[in-house]
C-alpha cells in the first residue's frame, strides 16, 4: 500500500525557511481539495483512506462542495459526486473508512468504493424547521448515536443525541444563543463540549456577538451534560476560540488570540497553560498531550483578518518547549480584506491515522490543496 511519501499523487515539498518536509496532493480531481475541519479525523487508522472536501467550481461556500478520498491501496483519487454536506459535519469511522455527514435535515452514510452510493440513515426527529442539524458529527462509543447541535427555527438551539437507526432524538439542553462546535467527550457519552458563536438573527438580519454574563465573563466555552446541565467555563484572559477535547477526555483545550494555547482540567477546575506568546488560530494535540499542531494568521500586510489571509502551520513539543514551522507562510493568492475567499480555506491542521500524520490545507501552490506532514519527519526539528 502506498503512503503520502510514496504515492504518485503527492509531491514532496520542504519549507524554505524551516526545512520541514511535507507532501501536497498535486493530482487534481477538482479545483479545491481541502483537509477537514480540525475537529474531525479524516484518515483511517490503517492509512488506506484519506477523505477530503472536494469542490468542483468554487463560487460560494457550500456550493458544489462534495467529498472525495485518496485510496492508498489503489493509489487513486475518488470524488463522490453523490455526497453533499452541511457545515463541517463529516465524521469517518477510522476502522472501516465509512463516512457520515449531515445534509439538510438528514444524516447520511457513504462507504468507500466507486460503485457505492450515499444512503440516508435517518431524519432526526426534531420539532420545527431545522436550518442546521450539526456543526461537526461526533459519535458515541457504542457507534449508535451522534451528538448534534441543531438550529431549529430562528432562535432555538438544541443539543443532544440522535439514534442513527431510528432518528429518535434525546434532548440534553437548549439555548437561545447560537450554540455550535458540539463534540461529545471521547470517553464519556454523557458529556459534550459546545461553544457560543456569532448569531445572525434570520428575522431581523442583526448579528449578535458572543455575549458576556453579568460579571463580564466571556461566554464562549460550555459543557453540556446528559442530565440537562449547562455549565459555562471561564477562559484565560477572558477570551477563547476553537476548542477541542484532550485525548483522555479529562481536559479540553482552546486557543486564545494574541495570548496562546490553554486548557482546563475537569476534575480540579484548574487552568492549564500549554504555550504562551503565540497567536493560535486552530489547534490539535496528541493523546499524550505532548505535541500540539496549530495554525496562525499572518496579518502584517493588511492588519486584519480575512478569509484567505496568509497563514502558517506550527508544531510545538510540550516536553522540550521547542517549536517549528511546518509551513512558514501560505500566500493569500490575490485575496485581500476587500476581496476575501468565499470558502473556509483555513489550514485546520490535525493529527490523523493514529497520530502518524498531520493533515492540513495549503495554498502555497496558488490553489487550495490537501497536504500531509509525517509526524516522524517533523519531530526531529523539535527535539
SERO-4910 file (N, C-alpha, C, O; in steps of 0.05 Angstrom, whole numbers):
BEGIN
 pado doro    nc1    nc2    nc3   cac1   cac2   cac3    cc1    cc2    cc3    oc1    oc2    oc3
  Unk    A     17    -24      0      0      0      0     18     25      0     38     26     14
  Unk    A      9     45    -15     24     70    -17     20     87      8      2     81     25
  Unk    A     36    107     11     34    127     32     36    155     19     43    156     -4
  Unk    A     32    176     34     37    202     22     65    206     12     70    221     -7
  Unk    A     84    192     25    112    194     16    118    179    -10    135    187    -25
  Unk    A    102    158    -15    108    141    -39     87    143    -61     91    134    -83
  Unk    A     65    156    -55     43    158    -75     50    176    -98     63    197    -94
  Unk    A     42    168   -122     47    185   -145     29    210   -145     33    228   -161
  Unk    A      9    210   -128    -10    232   -126      1    256   -111     -9    279   -114
  Unk    A     21    252    -95     32    272    -77     60    282    -86     75    266    -97
  Unk    A     65    307    -80     91    319    -86    105    327    -60     92    340    -43
  Unk    A    129    319    -56    144    326    -32    153    355    -33    164    364    -54
  Unk    A    148    370    -12    156    397    -10    173    401     15    170    385     34
  Unk    A    189    422     16    203    429     41    200    459     45    203    475     27
  Unk    A    193    466     70    190    494     76    217    508     72    237    498     82
  Unk    A    218    530     57    244    542     50    259    554     74    283    557     73
  Unk    A    245    560     96    258    571    119    264    550    140    287    550    151
  Unk    A    245    533    147    250    514    168    262    488    158    275    473    173
  Unk    A    258    481    133    268    456    122    251    432    127    258    410    120
  Unk    A    227    436    140    209    414    146    197    403    120    187    419    104
  Unk    A    197    377    117    184    365     93    155    359     98    146    355    120
  Unk    A    139    360     76    111    352     77    103    346     48    119    349     30
  Unk    A     78    336     45     70    325     19     43    337     11     24    338     27
  Unk    A     42    347    -14     18    361    -24      5    343    -45     18    332    -62
  Unk    A    -21    340    -43    -37    325    -63    -39    342    -88    -58    358    -91
  Unk    A    -20    339   -106    -18    356   -130    -35    344   -153    -41    358   -172
  Unk    A    -42    318   -151    -60    307   -171    -88    319   -166    -99    316   -144
  Unk    A    -99    332   -186   -124    348   -182   -147    333   -195   -148    329   -219
  Unk    A   -166    326   -178   -192    315   -188   -214    336   -188   -235    332   -200
  Unk    A   -208    358   -174   -227    381   -174   -211    406   -166   -187    403   -158
  Unk    A   -223    429   -167   -208    454   -163   -198    457   -135   -174    463   -130
  Unk    A   -216    454   -115   -208    456    -87   -208    428    -75   -227    413    -76
  Unk    A   -185    421    -62   -183    396    -48   -173    403    -20   -149    409    -16
  Unk    A   -191    403      0   -185    414     26   -185    392     48   -199    372     46
  Unk    A   -168    397     69   -170    380     92   -195    386    108   -207    407    105
  Unk    A   -203    367    125   -226    371    142   -222    393    162   -199    402    167
  Unk    A   -243    402    174   -241    420    197   -226    405    219   -229    381    222
  Unk    A   -210    419    235   -191    407    253   -204    389    274   -190    372    286
  Unk    A   -230    391    278   -243    377    299   -247    347    292   -249    330    310
  Unk    A   -249    341    267   -256    314    258   -233    300    243   -221    313    226
  Unk    A   -228    275    250   -208    259    236   -216    255    207   -240    254    201
  Unk    A   -196    251    190   -202    247    161   -189    223    149   -191    218    125
  Unk    A   -175    207    166   -159    185    156   -164    160    172   -166    161    197
  Unk    A   -165    137    159   -168    111    173   -143    104    187   -121    112    180
  Unk    A   -146     88    208   -123     80    224   -102     63    209    -79     63    216
  Unk    A   -112     49    189    -93     32    173    -80     48    151    -63     37    137
  Unk    A    -87     73    148    -74     90    128    -84     87    100    -72     99     81
  Unk    A   -105     71     96   -114     67     68   -130     90     57   -124     99     35
  Unk    A   -149    101     72   -166    122     62   -161    149     75   -159    151    100
  Unk    A   -159    169     58   -156    197     68   -178    213     54   -178    218     30
  Unk    A   -198    220     70   -221    236     60   -215    266     60   -199    275     75
  Unk    A   -228    280     41   -224    309     40   -249    322     28   -266    309     17
  Unk    A   -250    349     31   -271    365     19   -264    369    -10   -241    377    -16
  Unk    A   -283    365    -28   -278    368    -57   -297    388    -69   -322    386    -65
  Unk    A   -287    408    -82   -304    429    -94   -297    432   -124   -274    439   -131
  Unk    A   -316    427   -141   -311    427   -170   -308    455   -181   -290    461   -197
  Unk    A   -326    473   -172   -326    500   -184   -332    520   -161   -355    527   -158
  Unk    A   -312    529   -147   -317    546   -123   -331    572   -130   -320    588   -145
  Unk    A   -354    576   -118   -368    601   -122   -374    614    -95   -365    636    -89
  Unk    A   -388    599    -78   -395    608    -51   -395    584    -33   -404    563    -41
  Unk    A   -385    587     -9   -382    565      9   -408    548     12   -429    559     18
  Unk    A   -405    523      7   -428    505      8   -437    497    -20   -452    477    -23
  Unk    A   -430    513    -40   -438    507    -68   -418    489    -81   -394    493    -79
  Unk    A   -428    468    -93   -410    448   -107   -390    435    -88   -368    428    -96
  Unk    A   -398    433    -63   -379    422    -43   -387    393    -37   -409    387    -27
  Unk    A   -369    375    -44   -374    346    -41   -352    334    -25   -335    347    -13
  Unk    A   -351    307    -26   -330    293    -12   -314    276    -31   -324    266    -51
  Unk    A   -288    273    -25   -271    255    -41   -252    241    -23   -250    248      1
  Unk    A   -238    222    -33   -218    208    -17   -195    198    -34   -198    193    -58
  Unk    A   -172    195    -21   -149    181    -33   -150    153    -23   -151    148      1
  Unk    A   -148    134    -42   -146    106    -35   -116     98    -39   -107     95    -62
  Unk    A   -102     95    -17    -73     89    -20    -68     60    -28    -45     53    -35
  Unk    A    -89     43    -27    -86     16    -37    -84     15    -67    -68      1    -79
  Unk    A   -101     31    -80   -101     32   -110    -86     57   -120    -82     60   -144
  Unk    A    -79     75   -102    -65     99   -108    -80    116   -128    -70    123   -150
  Unk    A   -105    123   -121   -122    139   -138   -140    157   -121   -144    152    -97
  Unk    A   -150    178   -134   -170    196   -121   -198    188   -131   -202    182   -154
  Unk    A   -216    187   -113   -244    182   -119   -261    206   -109   -260    212    -85
  Unk    A   -276    219   -127   -294    240   -119   -322    228   -117   -331    215   -136
  Unk    A   -335    233    -95   -362    221    -90   -383    242    -98   -390    259    -81
  Unk    A   -391    242   -122   -410    262   -132   -438    260   -120   -454    277   -124
  Unk    A   -442    238   -106   -468    234    -93   -469    246    -65   -490    242    -51
  Unk    A   -449    259    -57   -448    270    -29   -450    300    -29   -437    314    -45
  Unk    A   -465    311    -11   -467    339     -6   -471    342     24   -487    328     36
  Unk    A   -457    361     37   -458    362     66   -460    391     75   -452    410     61
  Unk    A   -470    394    100   -473    420    112   -450    425    131   -440    407    145
  Unk    A   -442    451    132   -422    460    150   -397    442    149   -387    435    127
  Unk    A   -386    434    172   -362    417    172   -369    390    185   -353    380    201
  Unk    A   -391    379    178   -403    357    193   -390    329    188   -393    312    206
  Unk    A   -376    324    166   -367    296    161   -351    283    184   -333    295    195
  Unk    A   -358    258    189   -345    242    210   -338    215    197   -356    203    185
  Unk    A   -313    205    200   -307    179    189   -304    158    211   -294    164    233
  Unk    A   -312    134    204   -305    111    221   -276    104    214   -271     94    192
  Unk    A   -258    108    233   -230    105    227   -221     76    224   -198     70    218
  Unk    A   -240     57    227   -234     29    222   -243     20    195   -229      6    181
  Unk    A   -267     28    187   -279     19    162   -275     39    139   -275     31    116
  Unk    A   -271     64    145   -269     84    125   -296     96    117   -297    114    100
  Unk    A   -318     85    128   -344     97    122   -346    126    132   -334    132    153
  Unk    A   -360    142    117   -362    170    125   -392    177    130   -409    168    115
  Unk    A   -397    193    150   -423    202    158   -424    232    156   -404    245    162
  Unk    A   -446    243    148   -448    272    146   -477    281    148   -496    265    143
  Unk    A   -481    306    156   -508    318    157   -513    335    133   -495    349    123
  Unk    A   -537    333    122   -545    350    100   -575    355    102   -591    337    104
  Unk    A   -582    381    103   -609    390    107   -618    378    134   -607    385    155
  Unk    A   -639    361    134   -649    350    159   -644    320    162   -658    306    177
  Unk    A   -623    310    147   -618    281    149   -588    275    155   -571    292    150
  Unk    A   -583    251    165   -556    241    168   -551    219    148   -567    200    146
  Unk    A   -529    221    133   -524    203    111   -498    187    117   -481    195    133
  Unk    A   -495    165    103   -471    149    104   -462    142     76   -478    136     58
  Unk    A   -436    144     72   -423    136     47   -399    119     52   -381    127     66
  Unk    A   -398     95     40   -375     77     43   -356     82     21   -364     91     -1
  Unk    A   -330     76     25   -311     78      3   -318     58    -20   -330     37    -14
  Unk    A   -312     65    -44   -317     48    -67   -330     63    -89   -349     79    -85
  Unk    A   -320     60   -113   -330     75   -136   -360     71   -142   -374     88   -151
  Unk    A   -369     47   -136   -397     40   -142   -416     43   -118   -440     38   -120
  Unk    A   -405     53    -95   -422     57    -72   -438     83    -75   -430    100    -91
  Unk    A   -460     85    -61   -476    109    -62   -483    118    -34   -484    102    -15
  Unk    A   -486    144    -31   -494    154     -5   -522    145      3   -539    143    -14
  Unk    A   -525    138     28   -550    128     38   -560    145     61   -545    153     79
  Unk    A   -586    151     61   -598    166     83   -602    146    106   -617    126    104
  Unk    A   -589    152    129   -592    135    152   -617    142    168   -632    124    176
  Unk    A   -622    168    172   -645    176    188   -650    205    185   -632    220    176
  Unk    A   -674    213    191   -681    241    194   -687    246    224   -708    238    234
  Unk    A   -669    259    238   -673    263    267   -700    276    273   -709    294    259
  Unk    A   -712    266    293   -740    274    300   -739    299    318   -741    297    342
  Unk    A   -737    321    304   -737    347    318   -762    362    311   -772    360    288
  Unk    A   -774    377    329   -798    393    324   -791    420    313   -776    435    326
  Unk    A   -801    427    290   -796    453    278   -778    451    254   -769    430    246
  Unk    A   -774    474    241   -757    475    217   -728    475    225   -719    492    240
  Unk    A   -713    455    215   -685    452    222   -668    465    200   -667    455    177
  Unk    A   -655    487    206   -638    501    187   -609    491    188   -594    493    169
  Unk    A   -601    479    211   -575    466    214   -578    443    233   -589    446    255
  Unk    A   -568    420    224   -571    396    241   -547    392    259   -551    386    283
  Unk    A   -523    395    249   -499    391    265   -476    406    253   -472    407    229
  Unk    A   -460    418    271   -435    431    261   -414    410    255   -403    410    233
  Unk    A   -409    392    274   -389    371    270   -402    345    283   -407    345    307
  Unk    A   -406    325    267   -416    300    278   -394    286    295   -372    283    285
  Unk    A   -401    278    319   -384    261    335   -401    238    346   -424    242    352
  Unk    A   -388    215    347   -403    190    353   -398    180    381   -376    183    392
  Unk    A   -419    168    393   -416    156    419   -400    130    417   -396    120    395
  Unk    A   -390    120    439   -373     97    439   -386     71    429   -372     54    419
  Unk    A   -413     70    431   -427     46    421   -433     48    391   -444     29    379
  Unk    A   -425     70    378   -429     75    350   -459     75    342   -466     69    319
  Unk    A   -476     81    361   -505     81    355   -517    109    356   -540    112    347
  Unk    A   -502    128    365   -513    155    367   -493    176    358   -469    172    360
  Unk    A   -504    198    348   -488    222    342   -497    244    361   -521    248    366
  Unk    A   -477    260    370   -484    284    384   -489    306    363   -473    309    345
  Unk    A   -511    321    366   -516    343    348   -522    369    363   -530    369    386
  Unk    A   -517    391    349   -523    418    359   -540    432    338   -530    447    322
  Unk    A   -566    427    338   -584    436    317   -594    464    321   -598    473    344
  Unk    A   -599    478    299   -614    503    300   -642    498    290   -646    489    267
  Unk    A   -661    503    306   -689    498    300   -704    525    299   -706    538    319
  Unk    A   -713    532    275   -725    559    273   -704    580    275   -681    576    266
  Unk    A   -711    603    286   -692    626    287   -674    626    311   -650    628    308
  Unk    A   -686    625    335   -670    629    359   -672    605    378   -668    608    402
  Unk    A   -676    581    368   -675    557    385   -651    540    376   -648    533    353
  Unk    A   -635    533    396   -611    517    391   -612    494    411   -610    498    435
  Unk    A   -615    470    400   -619    446    417   -595    427    414   -585    424    392
  Unk    A   -588    414    436   -565    396    436   -574    369    447   -590    368    466
  Unk    A   -563    347    436   -569    321    447   -560    299    428   -544    303    410
  Unk    A   -570    275    433   -562    251    418   -584    242    398   -608    243    404
  Unk    A   -575    234    374   -593    223    354   -586    193    351   -563    186    347
  Unk    A   -607    176    352   -603    148    346   -600    145    316   -617    153    301
  Unk    A   -577    134    307   -571    133    279   -591    116    263   -597    122    240
  Unk    A   -602     95    275   -620     77    261   -649     88    260   -662     85    240
  Unk    A   -658    100    282   -686    107    284   -691    137    281   -713    146    274
  Unk    A   -671    154    285   -674    182    284   -685    194    310   -689    218    312
  Unk    A   -690    177    330   -700    186    356   -680    206    368   -656    201    368
  Unk    A   -691    228    379   -673    249    390   -677    250    420   -699    252    430
  Unk    A   -654    249    434   -653    252    463   -642    280    469   -618    285    468
  Unk    A   -660    298    476   -652    326    481   -638    328    507   -647    318    528
  Unk    A   -615    341    507   -599    347    531   -604    375    541   -608    379    565
  Unk    A   -603    394    523   -604    422    531   -614    439    508   -616    430    485
  Unk    A   -621    464    515   -630    484    495   -620    511    503   -618    517    526
  Unk    A   -614    528    483   -606    555    488   -618    574    467   -627    565    446
  Unk    A   -617    600    472   -628    619    454   -606    634    438   -612    650    421
  Unk    A   -581    628    445   -558    639    430   -545    617    414   -545    594    422
  Unk    A   -533    624    392   -521    604    374   -501    587    389   -480    596    397
  Unk    A   -507    561    391   -490    542    405   -481    521    385   -498    506    375
  Unk    A   -455    520    379   -446    503    358   -419    490    366   -412    489    390
  Unk    A   -404    480    346   -379    466    351   -382    443    371   -364    437    386
  Unk    A   -406    431    371   -411    409    390   -394    385    385   -389    377    363
  Unk    A   -384    373    407   -368    348    405   -370    333    431   -365    343    453
  Unk    A   -377    307    428   -380    291    452   -353    283    463   -334    280    449
  Unk    A   -352    280    490   -327    272    503   -318    245    492   -335    227    490
  Unk    A   -292    241    486   -283    216    474   -285    192    493   -283    169    484
  Unk    A   -289    197    519   -291    174    538   -315    176    556   -318    159    574
  Unk    A   -333    195    552   -356    198    569   -380    206    551   -382    229    543
  Unk    A   -398    187    547   -420    192    529   -442    209    542   -463    213    530
  Unk    A   -437    219    566   -457    236    579   -448    265    581   -461    281    594
  Unk    A   -427    272    567   -416    299    569   -407    308    541   -394    293    526
  Unk    A   -413    333    535   -404    345    509   -394    373    513   -401    386    533
  Unk    A   -378    381    495   -366    408    494   -379    424    472   -381    414    449
  Unk    A   -389    448    477   -401    465    457   -390    493    460   -374    499    478
  Unk    A   -398    510    442   -388    538    442   -410    557    434   -427    551    417
  Unk    A   -411    580    447   -427    602    437   -411    615    414   -387    619    415
  Unk    A   -426    622    392   -413    634    369   -430    658    360   -451    663    371
  Unk    A   -421    672    340   -436    694    328   -464    684    320   -467    661    311
  Unk    A   -483    701    323   -511    694    315   -522    715    297   -523    739    304
  Unk    A   -531    706    273   -546    724    256   -575    717    258   -584    695    251
  Unk    A   -591    736    267   -620    733    270   -632    733    242   -630    752    227
  Unk    A   -645    710    235   -655    707    208   -680    725    203   -687    730    180
  Unk    A   -692    736    224   -715    753    220   -708    782    218   -720    797    202
  Unk    A   -688    791    233   -680    819    233   -655    825    217   -649    848    209
  Unk    A   -639    804    213   -613    807    199   -591    817    218   -568    820    209
  Unk    A   -598    821    243   -578    831    263   -558    809    270   -565    786    273
  Unk    A   -533    817    272   -512    799    280   -505    804    309   -498    826    317
  Unk    A   -508    784    326   -502    786    354   -476    772    361   -471    749    353
  Unk    A   -459    786    375   -433    775    383   -436    756    406   -457    754    418
  Unk    A   -414    742    412   -415    724    435   -419    741    460   -404    760    465
  Unk    A   -439    734    477   -445    751    500   -426    748    523   -410    730    524
  Unk    A   -428    767    542   -415    765    568   -437    764    589   -458    775    586
  Unk    A   -431    750    611   -451    748    633   -451    773    650   -437    792    644
  Unk    A   -466    772    672   -468    796    689   -442    804    702   -440    827    711
  Unk    A   -423    786    703   -396    792    714   -376    800    693   -353    805    699
  Unk    A   -385    801    668   -367    808    646   -351    785    635   -332    789    621
  Unk    A   -359    760    643   -344    737    634   -353    729    606   -377    726    600
  Unk    A   -334    725    588   -339    718    560   -350    690    559   -338    671    569
  Unk    A   -373    686    547   -388    661    548   -383    643    524   -402    634    511
  Unk    A   -358    638    518   -352    621    495   -355    591    501   -368    576    486
  Unk    A   -344    582    523   -340    553    528   -362    542    546   -368    552    567
  Unk    A   -375    520    536   -397    508    550   -394    478    552   -387    465    532
  Unk    A   -400    467    575   -403    438    579   -432    432    580   -447    444    596
  Unk    A   -441    412    564   -469    404    563   -470    375    572   -455    358    562
  Unk    A   -488    369    591   -489    341    601   -516    328    596   -536    342    591
  Unk    A   -516    302    597   -539    286    590   -563    292    609   -586    290    600
  Unk    A   -557    300    633   -578    306    652   -590    334    649   -606    343    665
  Unk    A   -582    347    627   -593    374    622   -576    396    633   -584    420    629
  Unk    A   -554    390    645   -537    411    656   -523    427    634   -514    416    614
  Unk    A   -520    453    639   -504    471    621   -486    487    639   -495    502    657
  Unk    A   -460    486    634   -441    500    651   -422    516    634   -409    505    616
  Unk    A   -420    541    639   -402    559    624   -375    558    638   -373    561    662
  Unk    A   -353    555    622   -326    554    633   -311    580    627   -307    586    603
  Unk    A   -303    595    647   -288    620    641   -261    613    629   -248    593    635
  Unk    A   -252    630    610   -227    625    596   -205    644    606   -211    665    617
  Unk    A   -181    635    602   -158    652    609   -159    678    592   -167    677    569
  Unk    A   -152    700    604   -152    726    591   -181    734    582   -184    752    566
  Unk    A   -200    719    592   -229    724    587   -234    724    557   -250    740    546
  Unk    A   -222    705    543   -226    702    514   -218    674    505   -199    663    514
  Unk    A   -234    663    486   -228    636    476   -239    633    448   -260    644    441
  Unk    A   -225    617    432   -235    608    406   -227    579    402   -208    570    415
  Unk    A   -240    565    385   -232    539    374   -222    520    395   -198    517    400
  Unk    A   -241    506    407   -236    487    429   -237    458    419   -249    452    399
  Unk    A   -224    440    435   -225    412    428   -219    395    453   -206    405    472
  Unk    A   -229    370    453   -223    352    476   -195    342    475   -184    336    454
  Unk    A   -183    340    499   -158    325    501   -164    295    496   -187    287    499
  Unk    A   -144    280    489   -148    252    482   -159    235    504   -174    216    499
  Unk    A   -153    242    529   -163    226    552   -191    235    561   -202    222    579
  Unk    A   -201    256    550   -228    266    557   -229    279    585   -251    286    594
  Unk    A   -207    281    598   -206    293    625   -201    323    624   -202    337    645
  Unk    A   -194    333    601   -188    361    597   -199    370    570   -204    353    553
  Unk    A   -201    396    567   -204    406    540   -186    430    537   -179    443    556
  Unk    A   -179    436    512   -161    458    506   -175    478    488   -195    472    476
  Unk    A   -163    502    486   -174    522    469   -153    542    461   -132    545    474
  Unk    A   -157    556    439   -139    577    430   -149    604    441   -172    608    446
  Unk    A   -130    621    446   -136    649    455   -119    668    439    -95    670    442
  Unk    A   -133    682    421   -119    700    402   -100    719    417   -107    730    438
  Unk    A    -76    722    406    -56    740    416    -43    732    443    -26    746    453
  Unk    A    -52    710    454    -41    701    480    -29    673    479     -6    670    487
  Unk    A    -44    653    470    -32    627    470    -52    604    469    -75    608    461
  Unk    A    -43    581    478    -60    557    479    -63    549    508    -44    546    523
  Unk    A    -88    545    516    -95    539    544   -114    516    546   -124    505    525
  Unk    A   -120    508    570   -139    486    575   -150    487    603   -143    505    619
  Unk    A   -167    468    609   -177    466    636   -180    437    644   -188    420    628
  Unk    A   -172    430    668   -175    404    680   -203    401    691   -210    416    709
  Unk    A   -218    382    681   -246    379    690   -249    371    719   -267    380    733
  Unk    A   -230    355    729   -232    345    756   -226    366    777   -239    368    797
  Unk    A   -206    382    771   -197    403    791   -207    431    785   -208    448    802
  Unk    A   -215    435    759   -224    462    751   -201    481    747   -205    505    742
  Unk    A   -176    470    748   -152    488    745   -146    493    716   -150    476    699
  Unk    A   -137    518    711   -129    525    684   -102    512    677    -86    507    695
  Unk    A    -99    506    651    -74    494    641    -62    513    621    -76    522    602
  Unk    A    -36    519    623    -22    535    603     -5    516    586     13    502    597
  Unk    A    -10    516    560      5    499    542     28    515    529     51    507    530
  Unk    A     21    538    518     41    554    503     31    583    503      8    589    497
  Unk    A     49    601    511     42    630    511     60    645    492     81    635    483
  Unk    A     51    669    485     67    686    468     64    680    438     80    688    422
  Unk    A     42    666    431     36    660    404      7    668    398     -8    675    417
  Unk    A      0    669    373    -27    677    365    -41    654    350    -43    654    325
  Unk    A    -50    634    365    -61    609    352    -89    614    340   -104    631    350
  Unk    A    -94    600    319   -120    602    305   -137    577    310   -158    579    321
  Unk    A   -126    554    301   -138    528    308   -115    510    317    -92    514    310
  Unk    A   -122    490    334   -101    474    345   -111    445    350   -135    441    353
  Unk    A    -93    426    351   -100    399    358    -76    387    372    -53    396    368
  Unk    A    -81    365    387    -59    354    404    -59    323    402    -80    311    395
  Unk    A    -37    312    409    -35    283    410    -47    273    436    -51    288    455
  Unk    A    -54    248    437    -68    236    460    -51    239    486    -63    239    508
  Unk    A    -25    239    484     -8    242    508     -3    271    515     13    276    533
  Unk    A    -16    289    502    -13    318    508     16    328    504     24    348    516
  Unk    A     31    315    487     59    322    483     62    341    459     76    361    461
  Unk    A     49    335    437     53    351    413     27    366    407      5    356    409
  Unk    A     31    392    399      8    409    392     14    421    364     35    433    360
  Unk    A     -4    417    346     -1    429    320    -22    452    317    -45    448    324
  Unk    A    -13    475    308    -32    497    306    -25    515    282     -2    516    273
  Unk    A    -46    528    271    -41    547    251    -43    575    263    -53    579    285
  Unk    A    -34    595    248    -35    622    257    -40    641    233    -30    636    212
  Unk    A    -54    662    238    -59    682    217    -35    700    215    -22    707    235
  Unk    A    -28    707    190     -6    726    185    -18    752    174    -25    753    151
  Unk    A    -20    772    192    -36    795    185    -19    820    181    -29    843    181
  Unk    A      7    817    178     25    840    176     18    859    153     20    883    155
  Unk    A      9    848    130      5    864    107    -19    883    109    -17    906    102
  Unk    A    -42    873    119    -66    889    120    -75    896    148    -92    913    152
  Unk    A    -64    882    168    -70    889    195    -96    877    206   -103    883    229
  Unk    A   -110    862    190   -135    850    199   -140    824    185   -129    818    163
  Unk    A   -157    807    197   -163    781    186   -182    782    163   -200    800    162
  Unk    A   -179    764    144   -199    760    123   -195    731    113   -173    719    116
  Unk    A   -217    719    102   -215    692     93   -196    690     69   -198    705     49
  Unk    A   -176    673     72   -156    670     51   -130    686     58   -112    688     41
  Unk    A   -129    697     82   -105    712     90    -81    693     92    -84    669     95
  Unk    A    -56    704     91    -33    687     95    -34    673    121    -45    683    141
  Unk    A    -22    649    122    -24    633    147      1    616    149     15    611    130
  Unk    A      7    607    174     29    588    179     18    564    194     -3    565    207
  Unk    A     33    542    193     27    518    209     51    511    225     74    509    215
  Unk    A     47    506    251     69    502    270     65    476    286     43    467    291
  Unk    A     87    464    295     87    442    313    102    450    338    124    460    337
  Unk    A     89    445    362    102    451    387    105    425    404     86    410    406
  Unk    A    129    421    414    134    399    432    133    408    461    151    424    469
  Unk    A    113    400    475    109    410    503    132    401    521    138    414    541
  Unk    A    144    378    516    165    367    533    190    383    531    204    389    550
  Unk    A    197    390    506    223    404    501    219    434    501    239    449    504
  Unk    A    194    443    497    189    472    495    197    484    468    198    508    464
  Unk    A    203    466    448    212    475    422    189    475    402    171    458    403
  Unk    A    190    494    383    170    496    362    184    497    335    208    505    333
  Unk    A    170    489    314    180    492    287    157    498    268    134    489    273
  Unk    A    162    513    247    142    518    227    142    497    205    162    493    192
  Unk    A    120    483    203    117    464    181    114    479    155    126    472    135
  Unk    A     98    500    156     96    519    133     99    547    145     84    555    162
  Unk    A    119    561    136    125    588    147    104    608    140     95    625    156
  Unk    A     96    608    114     75    626    106     62    617     80     75    614     60
  Unk    A     36    613     82     20    607     58     11    633     46      3    651     60
  Unk    A     12    636     19      5    661      7    -25    665      5    -41    646      6
  Unk    A    -33    691      2    -61    697      0    -72    695    -28    -96    695    -33
  Unk    A    -53    692    -48    -61    687    -76    -82    707    -86   -102    699    -99
  Unk    A    -76    732    -81    -93    753    -92   -116    761    -75   -130    781    -82
  Unk    A   -121    748    -53   -143    755    -36   -135    778    -17   -112    780     -8
  Unk    A   -154    795    -11   -150    818      6   -174    821     25   -194    807     21
  Unk    A   -173    839     44   -197    843     61   -221    851     45   -244    845     52
  Unk    A   -217    865     22   -240    873      5   -247    852    -16   -267    854    -30
  Unk    A   -230    832    -18   -235    810    -37   -228    783    -25   -209    770    -34
  Unk    A   -242    775     -3   -235    751     11   -243    726     -5   -259    728    -24
  Unk    A   -232    704      3   -241    678     -9   -269    671      2   -274    676     25
  Unk    A   -286    661    -15   -313    654     -6   -314    627      8   -335    620     19
  Unk    A   -292    612      8   -292    586     21   -276    587     47   -259    604     51
  Unk    A   -282    568     64   -269    565     90   -243    550     86   -241    526     91
  Unk    A   -222    564     77   -197    551     69   -175    554     89   -151    552     82
  Unk    A   -181    558    115   -161    559    136   -146    532    136   -157    512    128
  Unk    A   -121    532    146   -105    507    145   -117    485    162   -116    462    153
  Unk    A   -128    490    185   -141    470    202   -124    445    206   -134    423    199
  Unk    A   -100    446    217    -84    422    220    -94    403    241   -105    412    261
  Unk    A    -90    377    236   -100    357    255    -83    332    253    -74    324    231
  Unk    A    -78    319    276    -65    293    276    -85    271    266   -108    271    274
  Unk    A    -76    253    249    -93    232    238    -77    206    237    -53    205    241
  Unk    A    -92    184    232    -80    158    228    -63    150    252    -39    145    249
  Unk    A    -76    149    275    -62    142    300    -38    160    304    -17    152    314
  Unk    A    -42    186    297    -22    207    301      4    203    285     25    213    292
  Unk    A      1    188    263     24    184    245     28    208    227     50    214    218
  Unk    A      5    221    220      6    244    202     -7    269    213    -23    267    232
  Unk    A      0    291    201    -15    316    206    -27    324    179    -12    328    160
  Unk    A    -53    327    178    -67    335    153    -75    364    155    -85    372    176
  Unk    A    -71    379    134    -79    407    134    -84    417    106    -79    402     86
  Unk    A    -94    441    103    -99    453     77    -78    474     71    -70    489     89
  Unk    A    -68    475     47    -47    493     39    -54    509     14    -69    499     -3
  Unk    A    -44    533     12    -48    549    -12    -22    556    -26    -22    573    -44
  Unk    A     -1    543    -19     26    552    -29     30    548    -59     47    561    -70
  Unk    A     14    531    -71     18    526   -100     -1    543   -117     -4    539   -141
  Unk    A    -13    563   -104    -31    581   -119    -59    570   -121    -76    583   -133
  Unk    A    -64    547   -109    -91    536   -108    -97    527    -80    -81    532    -62
  Unk    A   -119    513    -76   -127    504    -49   -123    473    -49   -137    459    -63
  Unk    A   -104    464    -34    -95    436    -35    -93    422     -8    -90    435     12
  Unk    A    -96    396     -9    -93    379     14    -63    374     19    -48    368      0
  Unk    A    -54    375     43    -26    370     50    -24    351     74    -42    350     91
  Unk    A     -2    336     75      3    317     96     32    319    105     50    318     89
  Unk    A     36    323    131     63    321    142     65    295    158     46    287    171
  Unk    A     89    283    157     94    258    171    105    265    198    126    278    200
  Unk    A     92    257    220    100    265    247    129    257    252    144    273    264
  Unk    A    137    234    245    164    224    250    185    241    235    208    241    242
  Unk    A    177    254    213    195    271    199    197    300    210    216    315    205
  Unk    A    176    307    225    175    334    236    187    335    265    200    355    273
  Unk    A    182    314    280    190    314    308    220    319    312    227    332    332
  Unk    A    238    309    295    266    315    299    273    345    300    293    353    312
  Unk    A    256    361    289    260    390    289    253    403    316    260    426    321
  Unk    A    239    388    333    230    399    359    241    383    382    230    384    404
  Unk    A    261    366    378    273    350    400    292    368    416    303    358    436
***
